[in-house]
Amino acid sequence: MATRQCWCRQCQQLAAGGPTNNAIFKVEDASIEGRLGSSTWNSASGNTLTFHFCPNCGTQIYAQSSARPHLMTFRLGALDAGHGLRPDAVIWTEDAPDWAIFDAALESWPRQPPPPPTA
């Protein structure tokens, strides 16, 4: 539905200083194999985020927002190889460090963008 690079402070912490790169799917269009752990945080947008991760290595797999429970936001690195996805927007740019570099060809949002269209 959408692909985004996120520079919010929580994503920077999860990515050890850089952004996360994410793909948003409808719940019914995604499938997961294996056991996952989860953790819940309050986000800068005011929503509750539930992060799902590998309980063995801690790698984040996907997140869901209380504002959009019908969507799953997957980390691009967690998807099967060869998916061909890349960010089409960069979000939460106002939280990025001053050394961050944004691709000028991408749509850019200083904070939370509108939700992706569901059609």
C-alpha positions, 0 to 999 in steps of 0.5 A: 500500500505504501513504502516509507522511510521513517526518522521518528525518534523511536525508529532512530532508536530501533535502527541504531541511529538511522531511519527504518525503511518500511512497507505497509500492507493490509492485514489480510494481504500479509502472512507470518511464519514462526513465533514472534515476541511483542512490545507496546509503546506510545508513539509521538503521534499519540497512537499505541504501537505494538512491535513484533520481533524475532524472540531469538535475535530481537530483529523487528519484523512488523508494527501495528498502530492503534489508529490503523489496526487493519494495517501491518508495517513491515521492516523492508529487511524482514521481507523475503529477498527480491521484493523490489520495494524501496521507500516512496516517502520519507516521514518525521523529517523534523526529528532527523539529526542534522546530518541526515540526508533525504532523497529529494525525489521522495515525498517528504513529511515533517511529521506523521503523514496521512494514512495510505489509501485503503483501496 
